[in-house]
């Protein structure tokens, strides 16, 4: 019986240019994540602090009837704050997806379209991308060497 073993994955050694591209992508996504986390945490902290003052839970031992009457208001208000927090996090997800996909999908579509045109017309033409499309610049450089 033949010994079949999976190939071991080679350790990735990134070039300086690849490291810059990966760091750029991380920082591009990190800015909105950080902002939403700060806004979300601030919203939860001040919302909870404000609710604790309004419901006077601190005086629960002295006037439990009055404090218990405000529990429903506390729960509903905190639920609204938590839902707003969820909306912020979903918005963050959409923003980060757009930022990252915009830098990958759109240039790939343009490269594919240009390659198809080069193949169909059998012309030698360099593929160009926007200066801001740093992620795919190495790929385009290699394709331009071939065409």
Beta strands, then each sheet from edge to edge (+ up, - down):
end
